[in-house]
Amino acid sequence: MSAVVDARGLSCPQPVLMTLEEIKKLGKGEIEVLVDTDTSKENVSRAAQSQKWLVQEIWKEGEGYRIKIKKD
């Protein structure tokens, strides 16, 4: 299972809440989270790790970031 959470243009805690909601819904798999601030990138990564998800990759994309998280 994989999903995309587009949280660009939203300020914290919205991106974190959206990510946690998707984590709860999927249970496992891959999620790509799109954010546009450093703060959101850090907070989403921390939130994912707190749920025992692995932050696989973070890459710069345009004005923001794409965060790939995964849980088997």
C-alpha positions in Angstrom: 0.0 0.0 0.0 1.2 3.5 -0.7 -0.3 6.9 -0.4 0.6 10.6 -0.9 -0.1 13.3 1.7 0.0 16.7 0.1 0.5 19.2 2.9 2.0 22.0 0.9 0.8 25.4 1.9 -0.3 24.2 5.3 1.4 25.2 8.6 2.1 23.0 11.5 0.5 21.0 13.0 -1.6 20.3 9.9 1.0 18.3 8.0 1.8 16.2 11.1 -1.9 15.5 11.8 -2.5 14.6 8.1 0.5 12.3 8.1 -0.5 10.6 11.4 -4.0 10.1 10.1 -2.6 8.4 7.0 -0.3 6.2 9.1 -3.2 5.1 11.2 -5.3 4.4 8.1 -2.6 2.3 6.3 -1.0 0.6 9.2 2.0 -0.3 7.0 3.3 0.4 3.6 4.8 3.6 2.0 3.7 7.2 2.3 5.1 10.2 0.5 4.5 13.5 2.3 4.8 16.8 0.4 5.6 19.8 2.6 7.0 23.2 1.8 8.9 24.3 5.0 11.9 23.1 6.9 9.8 23.0 10.1 7.1 20.8 8.6 9.9 18.5 7.2 11.4 18.1 10.7 8.1 17.7 12.5 6.7 15.1 10.0 9.9 13.1 10.1 9.8 13.1 13.9 6.1 12.2 14.0 6.7 9.3 11.6 9.6 7.9 13.7 7.5 8.2 16.9 5.1 5.8 15.2 7.9 3.4 14.4 7.9 4.3 10.7 11.2 4.6 8.9 12.1 7.9 7.1 13.6 6.4 4.0 14.3 9.4 2.0 13.9 13.2 2.0 14.5 15.1 -1.2 14.2 18.8 -2.2 11.4 19.3 -4.7 10.8 22.8 -6.1 10.1 25.1 -3.1 9.5 22.2 -0.7 10.3 18.6 0.2 9.1 15.1 -0.5 9.4 12.8 2.5 9.2 9.0 1.9 8.3 7.0 5.0 7.9 3.3 5.2 6.8 0.5 7.6 6.8 -3.2 6.8 
